[in-house]
């Protein structure tokens, strides 16, 4: 199918892109069951990156306008909300991840030096529960958050803990949550993330500052790369 789209240039590009596609659905250009052009085609038409297009598609999925099938494509679905309803978020998932990559490795390094025995015990317990969930094929965003914020708490820096709490609150936005849910639905991604978490916890419990920093940095780099490429 051919869609008439306009290039965009301002921030929050993904919402502008989502709005253009929403209008195509509203006026009947794109109908229920139609497959949208590929990410590559949309990115080329709009003059933006494929990850930005991906964020737009997730926003449309959250609005109930399309169905994203990882590895297959995006299809127009019957909207379960008004066709002009799009989720408004403060920051895009990729923006949030970029800042997490700046702060969380430092938090892990500091936690390796400052976390108390109770904090270590919490980390070990959360990781154990997450390991059981991963083995059963499930994933808990609540436990994921709990592990990362326990690391932040263990850093001993209240401001750093507050900043990371704000970032994780941003992750509760519908678009960000759905973005990560698609990743967690992939077994290979879940297994890799669990192994990463185990390395982070092990390094912090051992008091190894550099290993903790490296483990958290590698973990976030993997997740960011998965957000950018794993659907290709």
BASE-590577 format. One record per residue: residue in three letters; z, x, y of N, C-alpha, C in turn. Coordinates in Angstrom, 1 decimal. Layout:
BEGIN
    aa     n_zz     n_xx     n_yy    ca_zz    ca_xx    ca_yy     c_zz     c_xx     c_yy
   ALA        Z        X        Y        Z        X        Y        Z        X        Y
...
! end
This chain:
BEGIN
    aa     n_zz     n_xx     n_yy    ca_zz    ca_xx    ca_yy     c_zz     c_xx     c_yy
   UNK      0.0      0.8     -1.2      0.0      0.0      0.0      0.0      0.9      1.2
   UNK     -0.5      0.3      2.4     -0.6      1.1      3.6      0.4      0.4      4.6
   UNK      1.2      1.3      5.2      2.2      0.7      6.2      1.9      1.4      7.6
   UNK      1.9      0.6      8.6      1.7      1.1     10.0      3.1      1.5     10.5
   UNK      3.3      2.8     10.7      4.5      3.4     11.2      4.3      4.2     12.4
   UNK      5.3      4.4     13.2      5.3      5.2     14.4      6.2      6.4     14.3
   UNK      5.7      7.5     14.9      6.5      8.7     14.9      7.7      8.5     15.7
   UNK      8.9      9.1     15.4     10.1      9.0     16.1     10.6     10.4     16.5
   UNK     11.5     10.5     17.5     11.9     11.8     18.0     13.3     12.0     18.3
   UNK     14.1     10.9     18.4     15.5     11.0     18.9     16.5     11.2     17.7
   UNK     17.8     11.3     18.0     18.8     11.5     17.0     18.9     10.1     16.2
   UNK     19.7     10.2     15.2     19.8      9.1     14.2     18.4      8.6     13.8
   UNK     17.6      9.5     13.5     16.2      9.2     13.1     16.2      8.2     11.9
   UNK     17.1      8.4     11.0     17.0      7.6      9.8     17.2      6.1     10.1
   UNK     18.0      5.8     11.1     18.1      4.4     11.4     16.9      3.8     12.1
   UNK     16.2      4.7     12.9     15.0      4.3     13.6     13.9      4.0     12.5
   UNK     13.8      4.9     11.5     12.9      4.8     10.4     13.2      3.5      9.6
   UNK     14.4      3.4      9.3     14.8      2.2      8.5     14.4      0.9      9.3
   UNK     14.6      0.9     10.6     14.3     -0.3     11.4     12.8     -0.6     11.4
   UNK     11.9      0.5     11.4     10.5      0.3     11.3     10.1     -0.4     10.0
   UNK     10.7      0.2      8.9     10.4     -0.4      7.6     10.9     -1.8      7.5
   UNK     12.1     -2.1      8.0     12.6     -3.4      8.0     11.7     -4.4      8.7
   UNK     11.1     -4.0      9.8     10.1     -4.8     10.5      8.9     -5.1      9.6
   UNK      8.5     -4.1      8.8      7.3     -4.3      7.9      7.7     -5.4      6.8
   UNK      9.0     -5.3      6.4      9.4     -6.3      5.4      9.5     -7.7      6.1
   UNK     10.0     -7.7      7.3     10.2     -9.0      8.0      8.9     -9.7      8.3
   UNK      7.9     -9.0      8.6      6.6     -9.6      8.9      5.7     -9.8      7.7
   UNK      6.2     -9.4      6.6      5.4     -9.7      5.3      4.4     -8.6      5.0
   UNK      4.3     -7.5      5.8      3.4     -6.4      5.4      3.9     -5.8      4.1
   UNK      5.2     -5.6      3.9      5.8     -5.2      2.7      6.5     -6.4      2.0
   UNK      6.1     -6.8      0.8      6.6     -8.0      0.2      7.5     -7.6     -1.0
   UNK      8.2     -8.6     -1.4      9.1     -8.4     -2.5      8.4     -7.9     -3.7
   UNK      8.9     -6.8     -4.3      8.3     -6.2     -5.5      7.3     -5.1     -5.2
   UNK      6.9     -5.0     -3.9      6.0     -3.9     -3.5      6.8     -2.5     -3.6
   UNK      6.1     -1.5     -4.0      6.6     -0.2     -3.9      6.3      0.5     -2.6
   UNK      7.3      1.0     -1.9      7.0      1.7     -0.7      6.3      3.0     -0.9
   UNK      5.6      3.5      0.1      5.0      4.8      0.0      6.1      5.9     -0.4
   UNK      5.7      6.9     -1.0      6.6      8.0     -1.4      7.3      8.6     -0.2
   UNK      8.4      9.3     -0.5      9.2     10.0      0.6      8.2     11.0      1.3
   UNK      7.4     11.7      0.5      6.5     12.6      1.1      5.6     12.0      2.0
   UNK      5.0     10.8      1.6      4.0     10.1      2.5      4.7      9.6      3.7
   UNK      5.9      9.0      3.6      6.6      8.5      4.7      7.0      9.6      5.7
   UNK      7.5     10.8      5.2      7.8     11.9      6.0      6.6     12.4      6.8
   UNK      5.5     12.5      6.1      4.3     12.9      6.8      3.8     12.0      7.9
   UNK      3.9     10.7      7.6      3.5      9.7      8.6      4.4      9.7      9.8
   UNK      5.7      9.9      9.6      6.6      9.8     10.7      6.9     11.1     11.4
   UNK      6.5     12.2     10.8      6.8     13.5     11.4      8.2     13.9     11.3
   UNK      8.9     13.5     10.2     10.3     13.9     10.0     10.4     14.5      8.6
   UNK     11.7     15.0      8.3     11.9     15.6      7.0     12.1     14.5      5.9
   UNK     11.9     14.9      4.7     12.1     14.0      3.6     13.6     13.6      3.4
   UNK     14.6     14.5      3.7     15.9     14.0      3.6     16.2     12.9      4.6
   UNK     15.6     13.0      5.8     15.8     12.0      6.8     15.3     10.6      6.3
   UNK     14.1     10.7      5.7     13.5      9.5      5.1     14.4      8.9      4.0
   UNK     15.0      9.8      3.2     15.9      9.4      2.2     17.1      8.7      2.7
   UNK     17.7      9.2      3.8     18.8      8.5      4.5     18.4      7.1      4.9
   UNK     17.2      7.0      5.4     16.7      5.7      5.9     16.5      4.7      4.7
   UNK     16.1      5.2      3.6     15.9      4.3      2.4     17.3      3.9      1.9
   UNK     18.3      4.7      2.0     19.6      4.3      1.5     20.1      3.3      2.5
   UNK     19.9      3.4      3.8     20.4      2.4      4.7     19.7      1.0      4.4
   UNK     18.4      1.0      4.1     17.7     -0.2      3.7     18.3     -0.8      2.4
   UNK     18.6      0.1      1.5     19.2     -0.4      0.2     20.6     -1.0      0.4
   UNK     21.4     -0.4      1.3     22.7     -1.0      1.6     22.5     -2.3      2.2
   UNK     21.5     -2.5      3.1     21.2     -3.8      3.7     20.6     -4.8      2.8
   UNK     20.4     -4.4      1.5     19.8     -5.3      0.5     18.3     -5.6      0.7
   UNK     17.6     -4.7      1.4     16.2     -4.9      1.6     15.3     -4.2      0.6
   UNK     15.8     -3.1      0.0     15.0     -2.4     -1.0     15.9     -2.0     -2.1
   UNK     15.3     -1.6     -3.2     15.9     -1.1     -4.4     15.5      0.3     -4.6
   UNK     16.4      1.3     -4.5     16.0      2.7     -4.7     16.2      3.0     -6.2
   UNK     15.2      3.5     -6.9     15.2      3.9     -8.3     15.0      5.4     -8.3
   UNK     16.0      6.1     -8.5     16.0      7.6     -8.5     14.9      8.1     -9.5
   UNK     14.0      8.9     -9.0     13.0      9.5     -9.8     11.8      8.6    -10.0
   UNK     11.8      7.4     -9.4     10.7      6.4     -9.6     10.2      6.0     -8.2
   UNK     11.0      5.5     -7.3     10.6      5.2     -6.0     11.5      4.1     -5.4
   UNK     11.0      3.5     -4.3     11.7      2.4     -3.6     10.9      1.2     -3.6
   UNK     11.5      0.1     -3.9     10.8     -1.2     -4.0     11.5     -2.3     -3.1
   UNK     10.6     -3.1     -2.5     11.1     -4.2     -1.7     11.8     -5.2     -2.6
   UNK     13.1     -5.6     -2.2     13.8     -6.6     -3.0     14.1     -7.8     -2.1
   UNK     14.5     -8.9     -2.7     14.9    -10.0     -1.9     16.2     -9.7     -1.1
   UNK     16.1     -9.8      0.3     17.3     -9.5      1.0     18.5    -10.4      0.8
   UNK     19.7     -9.8      0.6     20.9    -10.6      0.4     21.7    -10.7      1.8
   UNK     21.1    -10.2      2.8     21.6    -10.3      4.2     20.5    -10.6      5.1
   UNK     20.8    -11.0      6.3     19.7    -11.3      7.3     18.8    -10.1      7.4
   UNK     17.5    -10.3      7.5     16.5     -9.2      7.5     16.7     -8.2      8.6
   UNK     17.4     -8.6      9.7     17.6     -7.7     10.8     18.9     -7.0     10.7
   UNK     19.6     -7.0      9.6     20.9     -6.4      9.4     20.8     -5.0      8.8
   UNK     21.1     -4.0      9.6     21.1     -2.6      9.0     22.5     -2.0      9.3
   UNK     23.0     -1.2      8.4     24.3     -0.6      8.5     24.3      0.4      9.7
   UNK     25.2      0.3     10.6     25.3      1.2     11.7     26.5      2.2     11.4
   UNK     26.2      3.5     11.4     27.2      4.5     11.0     27.3      5.5     12.2
   UNK     28.5      6.1     12.2     28.7      7.1     13.3     27.9      8.4     13.1
   UNK     27.7      8.8     11.8     27.1     10.1     11.5     26.3      9.9     10.2
   UNK     25.2     10.7     10.1     24.5     10.6      8.8     25.1     11.4      7.7
   UNK     24.9     11.1      6.5     25.5     11.8      5.4     25.2     13.3      5.4
   UNK     24.0     13.7      5.9     23.7     15.1      6.0     24.5     15.8      7.1
   UNK     24.7     15.1      8.2     25.6     15.6      9.3     27.0     15.9      8.8
   UNK     27.5     14.9      8.1     28.9     15.0      7.6     29.0     16.2      6.6
   UNK     28.0     16.4      5.7     28.0     17.5      4.8     27.9     18.8      5.5
   UNK     27.1     18.9      6.5     27.0     20.2      7.2     28.3     20.6      7.8
   UNK     29.1     19.7      8.4     30.4     20.1      8.9     31.4     20.4      7.8
   UNK     31.3     19.6      6.7     32.2     19.9      5.6     32.0     21.4      5.1
   UNK     30.8     21.8      5.1     30.5     23.2      4.7     31.1     24.2      5.6
   UNK     31.2     23.9      6.8     31.9     24.8      7.8     33.4     24.9      7.6
   UNK     34.0     23.7      7.3     35.5     23.7      7.3     36.1     23.8      5.9
   UNK     35.6     23.2      4.9     36.3     23.1      3.6     36.5     24.4      2.9
   UNK     35.5     25.4      3.0     35.8     26.7      2.3     37.0     27.4      3.0
   UNK     37.1     27.3      4.3     38.2     27.9      5.0     39.5     27.2      4.6
   UNK     39.5     25.9      4.4     40.7     25.1      4.0     41.1     25.6      2.6
   UNK     40.1     25.8      1.7     40.5     26.2      0.3     41.1     27.6      0.3
   UNK     40.5     28.5      1.2     41.1     29.9      1.3     42.5     29.8      1.8
   UNK     42.7     29.0      2.8     44.1     28.9      3.3     45.0     28.3      2.3
   UNK     44.6     27.3      1.6     45.4     26.6      0.6     45.8     27.6     -0.5
   UNK     45.0     28.5     -0.9     45.3     29.5     -1.9     46.6     30.3     -1.5
   UNK     46.8     30.5     -0.2     47.9     31.2      0.3     49.1     30.4      0.7
   UNK     48.9     29.1      1.0     49.9     28.3      1.6     50.4     27.1      0.8
   UNK     49.6     26.7     -0.2     50.0     25.4     -0.9     51.3     25.6     -1.7
   UNK     52.1     24.6     -1.7     53.4     24.7     -2.5     53.2     24.3     -3.9
   UNK     54.3     24.4     -4.7     54.2     24.1     -6.1     53.8     22.6     -6.4
   UNK     54.4     21.7     -5.5     54.1     20.3     -5.6     52.6     20.0     -5.4
   UNK     52.0     20.7     -4.4     50.6     20.6     -4.1     49.7     21.1     -5.3
   UNK     50.1     22.2     -5.9     49.4     22.8     -7.0     49.4     21.8     -8.2
   UNK     50.6     21.2     -8.4     50.7     20.2     -9.5     49.8     19.0     -9.2
   UNK     49.7     18.5     -8.0     48.9     17.4     -7.7     47.4     17.8     -7.9
   UNK     47.0     18.9     -7.5     45.6     19.4     -7.8     45.3     19.4     -9.3
   UNK     46.2     20.0    -10.0     46.0     20.1    -11.5     45.9     18.7    -12.1
   UNK     46.8     17.8    -11.6     46.8     16.4    -12.2     45.5     15.6    -11.8
   UNK     45.1     15.8    -10.6     43.9     15.1    -10.2     42.7     15.6    -10.9
   UNK     42.6     16.9    -11.1     41.5     17.5    -11.8     41.5     17.1    -13.3
   UNK     42.6     17.0    -13.9     42.7     16.5    -15.2     42.2     15.1    -15.4
   UNK     42.6     14.2    -14.4     42.1     12.8    -14.4     40.6     12.8    -14.2
   UNK     40.1     13.6    -13.3     38.7     13.6    -13.1     37.9     14.1    -14.3
   UNK     38.5     15.1    -15.0     37.8     15.6    -16.2     37.7     14.5    -17.2
   UNK     38.7     13.7    -17.4     38.7     12.6    -18.4     37.6     11.6    -18.0
   UNK     37.5     11.3    -16.7     36.5     10.3    -16.2     35.1     10.9    -16.4
   UNK     34.9     12.1    -16.1     33.6     12.8    -16.3     33.2     12.7    -17.8
   UNK     34.2     13.0    -18.6     33.9     12.9    -20.1     33.5     11.5    -20.5
   UNK     34.0     10.5    -19.9     33.7      9.1    -20.3     32.5      8.6    -19.6
   UNK     31.9      9.4    -18.7     30.7      9.0    -18.0     30.9      8.3    -16.7
   UNK     32.1      8.3    -16.2     32.4      7.6    -14.9     32.8      8.6    -13.8
   UNK     32.9      8.1    -12.6     33.2      8.9    -11.5     34.0      8.1    -10.5
   UNK     35.1      8.7    -10.0     36.0      8.1     -9.0     35.9      8.7     -7.7
   UNK     35.3      8.0     -6.7     35.3      8.6     -5.3     36.7      8.8     -4.8
   UNK     37.6      7.9     -5.2     39.0      8.0     -4.7     39.6      9.3     -5.2
   UNK     39.4      9.7     -6.4     40.0     11.0     -6.9     39.2     12.2     -6.3
   UNK     37.9     12.0     -6.1     37.2     13.1     -5.4     37.8     13.3     -4.0
   UNK     38.0     12.3     -3.3     38.7     12.4     -2.0     40.1     13.0     -2.1
   UNK     40.8     12.5     -3.0     42.2     13.0     -3.2     42.3     14.5     -3.4
   UNK     41.4     15.0     -4.3     41.4     16.4     -4.6     41.0     17.2     -3.3
   UNK     40.0     16.8     -2.6     39.6     17.6     -1.4     40.7     17.5     -0.3
   UNK     41.3     16.4     -0.1     42.3     16.3      0.9     43.6     16.9      0.5
   UNK     43.9     17.0     -0.8     45.1     17.8     -1.2     44.9     19.3     -0.9
   UNK     43.6     19.7     -1.1     43.3     21.1     -0.7     43.5     21.3      0.8
   UNK     43.0     20.3      1.6     43.2     20.4      3.0     44.7     20.4      3.4
   UNK     45.5     19.5      2.8     46.9     19.4      3.0     47.6     20.8      2.7
   UNK     47.1     21.4      1.6     47.7     22.6      1.2     47.4     23.8      2.0
   UNK     46.4     23.6      2.9     46.0     24.7      3.8     47.2     25.1      4.8
   UNK     48.1     24.1      5.0     49.2     24.3      6.0     48.8     24.2      7.4
   UNK     47.5     23.8      7.7     47.0     23.6      9.1     46.8     22.1      9.3
   UNK     47.7     21.5     10.1     47.7     20.1     10.4     46.4     19.6     11.0
   UNK     45.9     20.4     12.0     44.6     20.1     12.7     43.5     20.1     11.7
   UNK     43.4     21.1     10.9     42.3     21.2      9.9     42.4     20.0      8.9
   UNK     43.6     19.6      8.5     43.8     18.5      7.7     43.3     17.2      8.4
   UNK     43.6     17.0      9.6     43.1     15.8     10.4     41.6     15.8     10.5
   UNK     41.0     16.9     10.8     39.6     17.0     10.9     38.9     16.6      9.6
   UNK     39.4     17.1      8.5     38.8     16.8      7.2     39.0     15.4      6.8
   UNK     40.2     14.8      7.2     40.4     13.4      6.9     39.4     12.6      7.7
   UNK     39.1     12.9      8.9     38.1     12.2      9.7     36.7     12.3      9.0
   UNK     36.4     13.5      8.5     35.1     13.6      7.8     35.0     12.8      6.5
   UNK     36.1     12.7      5.8     36.1     11.9      4.6     36.2     10.4      4.9
   UNK     36.7     10.0      6.1     36.6      8.7      6.5     35.2      8.3      6.8
   UNK     34.4      9.3      7.4     33.0      9.1      7.6     32.3      8.8      6.3
   UNK     32.7      9.5      5.2     32.1      9.4      3.9     32.3      8.0      3.3
   UNK     33.2      7.2      3.9     33.5      5.9      3.4     32.4      4.9      4.0
   UNK     31.6      5.3      5.0     30.6      4.5      5.5     29.7      4.1      4.3
   UNK     29.1      2.9      4.4     28.3      2.3      3.3     27.1      3.2      2.9
   UNK     26.4      3.8      3.9     25.3      4.6      3.7     25.7      5.9      2.9
   UNK     26.7      6.6      3.5     27.2      7.8      2.8     27.7      7.6      1.4
   UNK     28.5      6.5      1.3     29.0      6.2     -0.1     27.9      5.9     -1.1
   UNK     26.9      5.1     -0.7     25.8      4.9     -1.6     25.0      6.1     -1.9
   UNK     24.8      7.0     -0.9     24.1      8.3     -1.1     24.8      9.1     -2.2
   UNK     26.1      9.2     -2.1     26.8     10.0     -3.1     26.9      9.2     -4.5
   UNK     26.9      7.9     -4.4     26.9      7.2     -5.7     25.7      7.4     -6.5
   UNK     24.5      7.5     -5.8     23.3      7.8     -6.5     23.4      9.2     -7.2
   UNK     24.0     10.2     -6.5     24.2     11.5     -7.1     25.1     11.4     -8.3
   UNK     26.2     10.7     -8.2     27.2     10.6     -9.2     26.7      9.9    -10.4
   UNK     25.7      9.1    -10.3     25.1      8.4    -11.4     24.4      9.3    -12.4
   UNK     24.1     10.5    -11.9     23.4     11.5    -12.7     24.4     12.4    -13.5
   UNK     24.3     12.3    -14.8     25.3     13.0    -15.6     25.3     14.5    -15.3
   UNK     24.1     15.1    -15.2     24.1     16.6    -14.9     24.8     16.9    -13.6
   UNK     24.6     16.1    -12.6     25.3     16.3    -11.3     26.8     16.2    -11.5
   UNK     27.2     15.1    -12.2     28.7     14.9    -12.4     29.3     16.1    -13.1
   UNK     28.7     16.6    -14.2     29.2     17.7    -14.9     29.3     18.9    -14.1
   UNK     28.3     19.2    -13.3     28.3     20.4    -12.4     29.4     20.3    -11.4
   UNK     29.6     19.1    -10.8     30.6     18.9     -9.8     32.0     19.1    -10.4
   UNK     32.2     18.6    -11.6     33.5     18.7    -12.2     33.8     20.2    -12.5
   UNK     32.8     20.9    -12.9     33.0     22.4    -13.2     33.3     23.1    -11.9
   UNK     32.7     22.7    -10.8     33.0     23.2     -9.5     34.4     22.9     -9.1
   UNK     34.9     21.7     -9.3     36.2     21.3     -8.9     37.3     22.1     -9.7
   UNK     37.0     22.3    -11.0     37.9     23.1    -11.8     38.0     24.6    -11.3
   UNK     36.9     25.1    -10.8     36.9     26.5    -10.3     37.7     26.5     -9.0
   UNK     37.6     25.5     -8.2     38.3     25.5     -6.9     39.8     25.4     -7.2
   UNK     40.2     24.5     -8.1     41.6     24.3     -8.4     42.2     25.6     -9.0
   UNK     41.5     26.2    -10.0     42.0     27.4    -10.6     42.2     28.5     -9.6
   UNK     41.3     28.7     -8.7     41.4     29.8     -7.7     42.6     29.5     -6.8
   UNK     42.8     28.3     -6.4     43.9     27.9     -5.5     45.2     28.1     -6.2
   UNK     45.4     27.6     -7.4     46.6     27.7     -8.2     46.9     29.2     -8.4
   UNK     45.9     30.0     -8.6     46.1     31.5     -8.8     46.4     32.2     -7.5
   UNK     46.3     31.6     -6.4     46.5     32.2     -5.1     45.4     33.2     -4.7
   UNK     44.2     33.0     -5.2     43.1     33.9     -4.9     42.3     33.4     -3.7
   UNK     42.6     33.9     -2.6     42.0     33.4     -1.3     40.5     33.4     -1.4
   UNK     39.9     34.6     -1.7     38.4     34.8     -1.7     37.8     33.9     -2.7
   UNK     38.3     33.9     -3.9     37.8     33.1     -5.0     37.8     31.6     -4.6
   UNK     38.8     31.1     -4.0     38.9     29.7     -3.5     37.9     29.4     -2.5
   UNK     37.7     30.3     -1.5     36.7     30.1     -0.5     35.3     30.1     -1.2
   UNK     35.0     31.0     -2.0     33.7     31.1     -2.7     33.4     29.9     -3.6
   UNK     34.5     29.4     -4.3     34.3     28.3     -5.2     34.0     27.0     -4.4
   UNK     34.7     26.8     -3.3     34.4     25.6     -2.5     33.1     25.7     -1.8
   UNK     32.7     26.9     -1.3     31.4     27.0     -0.7     30.3     26.7     -1.7
   UNK     30.4     27.3     -2.9     29.4     27.0     -3.9     29.3     25.6     -4.3
   UNK     30.5     24.9     -4.3     30.5     23.5     -4.7     29.8     22.7     -3.6
   UNK     30.1     22.9     -2.3     29.5     22.1     -1.3     28.0     22.4     -1.1
   UNK     27.6     23.7     -1.4     26.2     24.1     -1.4     25.4     23.3     -2.4
   UNK     26.0     23.2     -3.6     25.4     22.4     -4.7     25.2     21.0     -4.3
   UNK     26.2     20.4     -3.8     26.1     18.9     -3.4     25.1     18.8     -2.3
   UNK     25.1     19.6     -1.3     24.1     19.5     -0.2     22.7     19.7     -0.8
   UNK     22.5     20.6     -1.7     21.2     20.8     -2.2     20.8     19.6     -3.1
   UNK     21.7     19.0     -3.8     21.4     17.8     -4.6     21.0     16.7     -3.7
   UNK     21.7     16.6     -2.5     21.3     15.5     -1.6     19.9     15.7     -1.1
   UNK     19.5     17.0     -1.0     18.2     17.3     -0.4     17.0     17.2     -1.4
   UNK     17.3     17.6     -2.7     16.3     17.8     -3.6     16.3     17.0     -5.0
   UNK     17.5     16.5     -5.4     17.7     16.1     -6.7     16.8     14.9     -7.1
   UNK     16.4     14.1     -6.1     15.6     12.9     -6.4     14.1     13.2     -6.5
   UNK     13.7     14.5     -6.2     12.3     14.8     -6.3     11.7     14.6     -7.7
! end
